[in-house]
Amino acid sequence: MNAQPSLDWTAIRAKLAGRQGRDYWRSLEEVAETPAFEQWLHREFPAGASEWSAGFDRRHFLQIMAASLSLAGLSACTKQPLEKIVPYVKQPPELTPGKPLYFATALTLGGYANGVVVTSHEGRPTKIEGNADHPTSLGATNIFAQAAILDLYDPDRAQSVQRAGQPSDWEAFVSAMHAILQDQETKQGAGVRILTETITSPTLYAQLLALLAKYPAAKWHQWDPLTRDSIREGARLAFGQAVEAQYAFANAEVILALDADFLSTHPASLRYAREFAGRRRIKQREGAAMNRLYVAEPTPTITGTMADHRLPVSSAEVEDLARALAQRLGISAEAVATPHGEWLDAVARDLQAHAGKSIVLAGETQPPAVHALVHFINEKLGNIGKTITYTDCLESTAVNQLTSLKTLVADMQSGAVELLVMIEGNPVFSAPADLAFAEALGKVKTCVRLGLEENETSRFCHWHLPAAHALESWTDARAFDGTVSIVQPLIEPLFQGRTPHEVIDVLAREPGRSAYEIVRAYWQSLGWLDFEKMWRRALNDGVVAKSTLPVREVKLAGSVPARTARPAPKLEVLFRADPAIWDGRFINNAWLQELPRPVTKLTWDNAALISPKLAEREKLENGAVVELKLQGHVLRAPVWIVPGQAENSVTLHLGYGRESVGRVGAGTGCNAHVLRTSAALWTADGLQLTRTGATYPLVSTQSHHSMEGRDIVRTGTLAEFVSDPKSLEAGREPRPGPEETLYNPGEFPYRGYKWGLSIDLNVCLGCNACTIACQAENNIPVVGKHQVAVGRAMHWIRVDGYFSGGLDNPEFQSQPVPCMHCENAPCELVCPVGATVHDDEGLNVQVYNRCIGTRYCSNNCPYKVRRFNFLEFNAGMTAVQKMAKNPDVTVRSRGVMEKCTYCTQRINAARIAAELADRKVRDGEVLTACQAACPTEAIVFGDMNDPHSRVTAAKARPLDYWMLGELNTRPRTSYLARLRNPNPEMKS
């Protein structure tokens, strides 16, 4: 296809410049009022009348559904889940059919643990929540933890031991390894190499050390494509040793983030988000105080969207900013010129005014010199020991992973490696392009990989071993602060999966122990007094007591490092973790694939993110395919224009374009690793961008559910609120009285419970945890890229994104939108069969068995929160896939309307428990799925009849408002307006 004529950028900028006040917009097409956008906006039913568009058939649809909708059965070698059809002769005392059990465990990402509590129904895990007793999660979860349930029940998981692509078994693998290792004993393991990702498991680390002691010439290597090498190397430059900075955002009044997305991608992001939000939540006018956040970054991130002042700069400019800031603070650093002097002047003065109460931090994508500079800056500001402390870097994570991988590849190329055992990971796909890992792997005599799925690396291996999922296995892991959790299984391995502990035991020629025996033996070896009591306490609490790493004192060593030699780039390319599929390990997770990304709202694809100025200069529109050339490597990718992107920075998210992947991830996105080299893991200069004239259909939900210019987002500044709270009450329209209505006057008395919800926009990150939590809790189906494209996404709570200001550096605003549960619900009046009704506790209830699919209710909903099952999205699931469904929630079929229910099943469970105890439901006893997952506690649910409930207090605040309150729908969901805390010295 040929690209369409470019947008009229002059007209777009003129329209935005002419807007007054807090005028929000959602997309470039909306501002330009393109014919396509106008057609989308004014179609009553965006999906049209036909079930399928030309060129798209049911076969293709079923292929992309895979984990959520696949009709394929499990292979013949699969171990089917046990199905007991005989009742218990002697029922276990802890098990009551229909009543779930809860187990504390942990899930890891990037090697670091977050504590979770998993709900189990009759021996199968169905839902994951955060562990409130875990110091890193504090009861919250992110999208990856919520979606782990779908990975567990993925039918595309590896299901048997494979030898040279043919089915084999564990015993054959053990026998083959013993033969190889017997030969290696005389060589002291000189030909043995082990490759893992980041390891924080104390047990596994001890096993590896014992193995290396047994084979002194063997080597252990690590590689994670999202390596934190630069952070550790920066600490070495500053302190002469690798240490980890632990931030106390609860004590910070001013924060400067230099390309650091600490609210989203940091291993401790859940804790940091909770602490950050605690300093932004406004409860009353008197004594109102907020922290202030400055962000300098090339691509808008979740942290950037929360900034009071955001500066779009190229990645190459960040070091110059840090050096210029250091000079302004009196640190002897190499002089640099920067065009952002006024911005830095104000930041420097603000930091100095809050010395000891500020934090400056840099992200893992910045070079070591920037991290070292940041340590000098924090020391100069007196932050160390107050808002920043240091702990030892774990011995298992202290290695430079890029150097380790290079050493391994060199040994492989030389023929020195006779046995390579890879624990998880996918280096054939994720290793830097210049290392040619696949070519080197071909020179290894025997390659073994343990992994959840067969991937690109597995194709080059002689043995592939199915791994046990984290919910199927025993292990342990440390959180970022060092806290240890014992990871316990909730279900027998569905596909005969094995753990890293068992594989390392085979290499040590000590097979036969289970993972449970290995982990337990390690902790017994530590000499705990009353081991059984401590062990059971650790399993119950989800944390090992007193395992947090101690704070240590550090001193700066030497002087500020020299400036990194980098020319000013004409065009740079940035490599970043994808907000939904991370480094590609979640590409086969349909929930995450269909999740709209923050800022762009893209689903089912990645794209080359570019700035409006670059698009204008190169005459590009969304979806235009460009050719990207870098150091002899070429990649074709569609572009997506992002307001707030640095002018000459092109961002590529990693993880897409996989060649060996399950049915969900097949054929999605482009492989950014093609351009990534060991010399520039995160940023590369000298990118060449060329238009091809072709287009690619990217799907974004940014224009879905447009409110057509209606004023629904309320924002202001802290100064405005303190001086005159009524200045923000435009959203509190004076609320119409009972007599000003076309409905029956007066409100139902609600003598029992009166449920309501409040969402604090001041602390909402737009992280999407609520969306995935709702999907996992309420059996919400995935619909696929085509159905999303025509407006049929099924999420019950969506997160709308808004921009205000100009194209190049706008303000961002996120707004979660569930069902409003209106007292005067427009949907109820038009349903011909009474399928949507009001109950005596204020819930807008959907009776699925009555619904005949007229969709009148959806047409009459001003909030656009009702979803219709156009197709049989839940049909054809395998036995394993059905295990992921929440038995407390109906699985809907084609032809019915569905929507948010305030998790009525959770309300009913709490009501039953309260009635059995002859009491009322306590405040906080009912947590909706979205509320429970939220890292910042932005969502509060409760009984509005309780004058002491949190939701009642929230709705009494002066910032509380109804969305579209002028319609007199009297919604039970209300919002707290967002406040920013800008520096009065700054012009904008």
Disulfide bonds with the S-S distance in Angstrom:
none
